[in-house]
Amino acid sequence: METTPLVSETSAPLSNLDKWIFLISTGLLTVLMCFSAGMYLLNHDTVVGFFTELGYPTYIIYPLAIAKILGLVAIWTNKSRSLKEWAYAGFFFDFVLAWVAHIDAGHGVFQLAGIALVLLFVSYLYDRKHRGIIE
């Protein structure tokens, strides 16, 4: 099985520090998304309670879990730039909506959505740096 290297001939070379920042931020984002998708798939009844309390429809739980997993695949595989951009955008909207919903509901767990947003921005910026879009 052949994998796409982090730096290819068409992308700008990253320093070692830049590579580590990208890998750590994207790795932590991956752990967070896998935990979330796992909860949605394996602990469905509990998640239904959360979604109901937050005012979201419960029929989106399974599709959202699948979308999170597919988004991670799009980010890590580097197969399609536009698909990767859509994955980052989808995560952005998911995190912003989660943050607002938790604040509106008075939950103290809205900080996790804020941490996810920071990880997402760092991963996105260093991915763009790798592709030579920003310096």
Backbone as a ProteinNet text record, in pm:
[ID]
protein_1_A
[PRIMARY]
METTPLVSETSAPLSNLDKWIFLISTGLLTVLMCFSAGMYLLNHDTVVGFFTELGYPTYIIYPLAIAKILGLVAIWTNKSRSLKEWAYAGFFFDFVLAWVAHIDAGHGVFQLAGIALVLLFVSYLYDRKHRGIIE
[TERTIARY]
84.4	0	88.7	73.2	156.3	87.7	163.2	107.3	164.3	88.7	133.5	222.4	342.5	431.4	379.8	420.1	378.2	432.1	548.7	606.6	627.2	568.2	586.4	660	685	759.5	683	550.5	469.9	438.5	478	446.5	571.9	548.6	660.4	715.6	847.2	903.4	875.8	844.2	820.8	943.8	970.1	1077.3	1032.1	1126.7	1091	989.1	1005.9	910.9	772.7	765.8	637	569.5	647.1	592.3	534.4	609.3	563.3	438.2	432.8	312.7	191.7	210.2	100.7	58.9	156.9	125.4	60.2	109.3	52.3	-88.3	-106.6	-239.6	-341.2	-301.8	-392.6	-414.9	-311.2	-327.1	-422.5	-409.9	-501.3	-643.3	-657	-788.3	-848.3	-764.9	-810	-858.2	-783.1	-824.8	-959.6	-974.8	-1099.7	-1216.6	-1195.8	-1303.2	-1335.6	-1234.9	-1259.3	-1335.9	-1300.1	-1374.1	-1519.3	-1540.8	-1675.4	-1755.7	-1698.9	-1768.8	-1795.1	-1699.7	-1718.9	-1834.4	-1842.6	-1955.6	-2086.8	-2090.5	-2213.1	-2256.3	-2160.7	-2193	-2214.7	-2136.4	-2138.8	-2221.1	-2248.6	-2323	-2441.6	-2513.9	-2618.2	-2724.5	-2770.9	-2878.2	-2836.4	-2713.9	-2663.5	-2653.4	-2604.9	-2589.1	-2726	-2826.9	-2962.5	-3008.9	-2979.2	-3014.5	-2945.1	-2816.5	-2741.4	-2799.6	-2824	-2875.6	-3013.8	-3097.6	-3231.2	-3221.5	-3134.2	-3115.3	-3060.8	-2976.7	-2919.4	-3011.9	-3120.8	-3217.3	-3187.3	-3096.8	-3064.9	-3148.2	-3182.9	-3256.3	-3166.1	-3225.6	-3145.4	-3114.8	-3185.9	-3160.7	-3026.4	-2960.2	-2831	-2712.2	-2736.8	-2626.7	-2540.5	-2602.4	-2523.9	-2458.3	-2531.3	-2463.6	-2349.5	-2364.4	-2258.7	-2135.1	-2156.6	-2043.6	-1969.7	-2042.9	-1980.6	-1908.3	-1969.4	-1906.3	-1775.9	-1770.8	-1647.5	-1536.3	-1569	-1469.4	-1421.9	-1515.1	-1478.3	-1397.6	-1428.7	-1351.9	-1207.4	-1187.1	-1050.4	-976.2	-1045.4	-983.4	-942.3	-1028.5	-997.5	-876.4	-865.7	-753.7	-622.4	-623.8	-498.9	-451.3	-541.3	-498.5	-442.2	-473.8	-424.2	-462.4	-574	-614.6	-680.2	-753.1	-824.7	-816	-762.7	-751.3	-887.9	-980.5	-1113.2	-1187.1	-1172.7	-1236.3	-1177.5	-1046.7	-981	-1032.9	-1049.7	-1103.1	-1244.9	-1326.1	-1462.3	-1461.2	-1368.1	-1358.3	-1324.1	-1225.2	-1191.3	-1311	-1381.8	-1498.7	-1608.6	-1631.5	-1733.1	-1700.2	-1574.1	-1532.7	-1549.4	-1515.8	-1531.7	-1677.2	-1770.8	-1911.6	-1959.8	-1914.3	-1951.6	-1905.1	-1781.5	-1726.7	-1792.6	-1816.4	-1880.8	-2023.4	-2097	-2234	-2235.3	-2140.4	-2131.6	-2098.9	-2006.2	-1966.4	-2086.3	-2156.5	-2272	-2382.4	-2408.4	-2514.4	-2484.5	-2359.5	-2324.2	-2328.6	-2286.3	-2295.3	-2441.8	-2526	-2668.2	-2738.1	-2695.8	-2757.3	-2701.9	-2596.6	-2538.4	-2447.1	-2396.8	-2305	-2163.9	-2088.4	-1949.8	-1853.8	-1905.4	-1816.7	-1793	-1834.3	-1813.2	-1665.6	-1580.7	-1436.9	-1378.3	-1433.9	-1383.6	-1401.4	-1514	-1534.7	-1435.3	-1402.6	-1302.2	-1164.1	-1129.3	-1001.1	-998.5	-1110	-1118.6	-1100.2	-1158.2	-1140.7	-994.6	-926	-784	-703.2	-726.6	-656.3	-685.3	-810.8	-849.1	-776.4	-772.2	-704.8	-555.3	-491.9	-348.6	-323.8	-402.3	-387.6	-409	-511.9	-543.6	-432.7	-385.7	-281.4	-151.9	-113.1	9.8	-7.7	-130.4	-156.4	-142.3	-195.5	-182.9	-36.8	35.8	177.7	251.3	217.6	277.5	249.4	127.6	89.4	142.2	210.7	270.4	172.5	53.7	-45.5	-13.5	40.9	86.2	230.3	299.9	439.4	454
-117.8	0	123.8	204.7	324	442.3	521.2	639.3	764.1	873	1000.8	1066.4	1107	1170.3	1308.1	1354.6	1485.6	1595.2	1575.9	1673.7	1605.2	1661.7	1607.1	1708.8	1670.2	1759.5	1887.5	1884.5	2000.7	2089.6	2050.5	2130.7	2197.2	2301.3	2371.9	2286.5	2276.6	2196.1	2261.2	2178.3	2224.8	2198.6	2287	2259.8	2147	2091.3	1984.4	2031.7	2153.9	2207.7	2220.5	2269.6	2283.5	2148.2	2047	1912	1860.9	1881.2	1834.1	1907.9	2036.8	2113.5	2061.1	2038.3	1983.5	1845.4	1757.8	1620.8	1615	1694.1	1691.6	1750	1866.1	1927.3	1840	1785	1699.7	1566.7	1516.1	1393.7	1411.9	1522.4	1549.3	1572.2	1639.4	1658.5	1523.1	1433.9	1299.7	1222.2	1230	1161.6	1214.6	1345.3	1407.9	1365.4	1364.3	1326.6	1177.5	1093.5	949.8	921.8	992.4	978.1	1020	1132.9	1183.1	1086.2	1043.5	950.1	816.9	772.1	649.4	660.8	776.3	799.2	796.4	861.6	866.7	726.9	642.2	509.6	405.9	413.6	308.3	342.8	469.4	513.7	598.2	546.9	622.8	677.5	598.3	643	764.8	766.1	880.6	1003.7	985.4	1097	1152.1	1065.6	1111.9	1208.7	1177	1266.6	1401.1	1399.2	1524.7	1608	1543.2	1616	1673.6	1598	1646.6	1766.9	1759.3	1870.3	1994.6	1974.9	2087.9	2140.9	2069.6	2114.8	2070.5	1974.6	1923.5	1798.7	1776.1	1652.5	1530	1423.3	1304.1	1220.1	1244.1	1164	1198	1304.1	1339.2	1274.8	1199.1	1142.8	1047.4	948.5	852.5	916.8	996.4	1062.3	1154.5	1221.9	1309.5	1228.3	1113.6	1026.9	979.5	939.3	893.9	1009.8	1128.7	1246.1	1281.6	1266.7	1295.4	1199	1073.4	973.9	1000.5	1028.3	1056.8	1186.1	1284.1	1408.4	1383.6	1298	1263.5	1192.5	1103.2	1033.4	1134.4	1231.2	1333.5	1417.4	1449.8	1532.2	1454.6	1330.6	1253.4	1196.5	1169.3	1099.7	1190.1	1317.6	1411.9	1371.6	1304.8	1260.4	1372.5	1460.6	1567.1	1695	1800.2	1926.9	1984.4	1978.4	2036	1955	1824	1741.1	1771.7	1793.7	1829.2	1964.1	2061.1	2192.1	2178.2	2095.3	2071.9	2004.2	1915.1	1847.9	1949.2	2034	2137.8	2230.4	2268.6	2356.1	2287.4	2160.2	2086.6	2077.6	2051.3	2048.5	2186.3	2291.7	2426.8	2452.8	2424.4	2448.8	2358.1	2235.5	2143.4	2197.6	2244.5	2293.7	2424.3	2513.6	2641.1	2616.5	2531	2501	2429.8	2341	2272.9	2373.1	2463.3	2564.4	2651.9	2702.8	2789.4	2712.3	2589.7	2510.1	2482	2449.1	2420.8	2547.6	2659.6	2785.5	2820.8	2806.7	2837.4	2748	2621.9	2527.5	2543.1	2623.9	2643.4	2530.8	2453.3	2344.8	2399.3	2333.5	2372.6	2306.3	2224.6	2150.8	2224.2	2349.6	2423.4	2447.5	2436.5	2456.5	2352.4	2231.8	2126.5	2166.3	2229.9	2277.3	2388.5	2472.1	2576.6	2517.9	2414.2	2346.1	2282.4	2222.3	2161.8	2267.5	2385.7	2493.8	2535.9	2546.4	2583.3	2476.9	2350.1	2241.2	2243.4	2270.7	2276.1	2388.7	2507.5	2620.2	2593.5	2537.7	2509.3	2405.5	2298.8	2195.5	2254	2335.3	2394.6	2489.1	2574	2669	2598	2496.2	2424.6	2334.5	2289	2216	2311.2	2431.7	2531.1	2573	2581.9	2614.8	2505.3	2381	2266.1	2270.4	2311	2315.8	2440.9	2528.7	2647.8	2761.4	2754.3	2858.7	2978.7	2953.6	3060.4	3031.8	3135.1	3114.7	3123.3
0	0	0	-101.5	-116.4	-49.7	25.8	90.2	27.1	38.2	-13.9	89.5	53	151.3	190.5	308.8	356.7	266.1	209.7	118	-16.2	-120.3	-254.5	-340.1	-465.9	-554.7	-584	-576.8	-612.3	-493	-373.9	-256.2	-202.6	-124.5	-63.2	50.1	62.4	170.9	306.9	402.3	538.6	622.9	716.6	811.1	904	978.3	1072.1	1173.9	1224.2	1321.7	1259.8	1136.7	1068.4	1049.1	1011.9	994.7	1125.8	1234.7	1365.3	1410	1384.2	1421.1	1344.1	1214.1	1133.7	1184.5	1204.4	1245	1383	1476	1611.6	1612.5	1548.5	1549.1	1475.7	1361.8	1285.7	1358	1423.8	1502.5	1619	1691.3	1802.4	1752.3	1639.7	1578.2	1540.7	1490.2	1452.9	1575	1683	1806.6	1853.3	1851.3	1894	1805.6	1675.3	1582.6	1591	1609.7	1625.2	1754.5	1860.7	1986.4	1966.7	1900.1	1876.2	1789.9	1678	1590.1	1661.3	1741	1818.1	1916.1	1982.4	2073.7	1996.1	1881.2	1801.7	1758.2	1721.7	1670.4	1780	1887.7	1989.2	2113.9	2133.4	2251.6	2207.1	2110.5	2042.3	2136.5	2232.7	2322.4	2404.2	2451.7	2528.3	2439.2	2317.6	2223.9	2183.3	2170.7	2141.5	2250.2	2374.4	2484.5	2473.1	2438.8	2421.3	2307.4	2193.9	2077.4	2107	2175.3	2210.3	2302.2	2400.6	2494.7	2425.4	2324.1	2251.4	2142.9	2114.8	2015	1873.3	1856	1723.3	1694.7	1568.5	1535	1552.1	1599.9	1629.6	1506.1	1395.8	1276	1210.7	1252.1	1191.5	1263.1	1368.7	1447.4	1364.8	1303	1224.7	1102.2	1022.7	909.8	953.3	1066.3	1115.3	1155.5	1216.5	1253.6	1129.3	1027.9	903.8	835.4	836.4	775.2	845.6	977.6	1051.8	1011.5	998.9	958.5	815	724.9	586.1	575.3	659.2	660.5	700	798.1	838.5	726.5	657.8	544.9	438.1	409.7	308.7	348.6	476.7	522.7	518.6	559.1	568.3	435.9	341.9	220.1	111.8	112	10.4	-131.6	-150	-284.2	-364.1	-298	-367.7	-284.4	-343.8	-271.8	-238.1	-333.7	-307.9	-201.2	-202.7	-100.7	37.4	42.2	167.2	218.7	128.1	166.6	221.4	157.1	205.7	342.9	364.2	494.6	603.8	577.4	674.8	699	593.2	607.7	688.8	660.5	735.2	883.5	915.6	1055.8	1120.2	1045.3	1098.7	1137.9	1048.6	1079.4	1193.1	1195.5	1303.3	1438.3	1445.8	1572.6	1615.8	1521.6	1556.2	1605.8	1536	1579.6	1714.7	1737.9	1867.3	1977.8	1949.6	2048.4	2086.8	1987.1	2012.1	2084.4	2042.7	2105.6	2252.1	2282.9	2422.1	2507.7	2452.7	2527.1	2550.9	2446.6	2457	2559.5	2567.5	2661.7	2803.1	2818.6	2951.2	2995.8	2901	2934.6	2952.5	3037.2	3056.6	2960.5	2868.8	2777.7	2646.8	2637.9	2513.6	2487.1	2591.6	2572.2	2478	2478.4	2389.8	2243.2	2211.1	2074.1	2041.2	2138.8	2117.1	2092.3	2167.1	2146.6	2007.4	1968.4	1835.9	1726.5	1746.4	1648.7	1636.2	1749.4	1746.6	1672.7	1704.6	1635.5	1485.5	1451.9	1311	1238.4	1298	1234.9	1217.4	1318.9	1308.6	1199.7	1199.5	1096.9	958	942.6	812.8	765.5	854.5	815.9	775.1	849.6	815.4	693.4	667.8	543.5	425	437	329.3	312	421.4	412.1	335.6	364.5	296.7	146.5	109.3	-32.7	-102.1	-27.9	-87.3	-109.1	-47	-63.9	23.9	143.4	230.7	269.4	314.1	355	504.7
[MASK]
+++++++++++++++++++++++++++++++++++++++++++++++++++++++++++++++++++++++++++++++++++++++++++++++++++++++++++++++++++++++++++++++++++++++

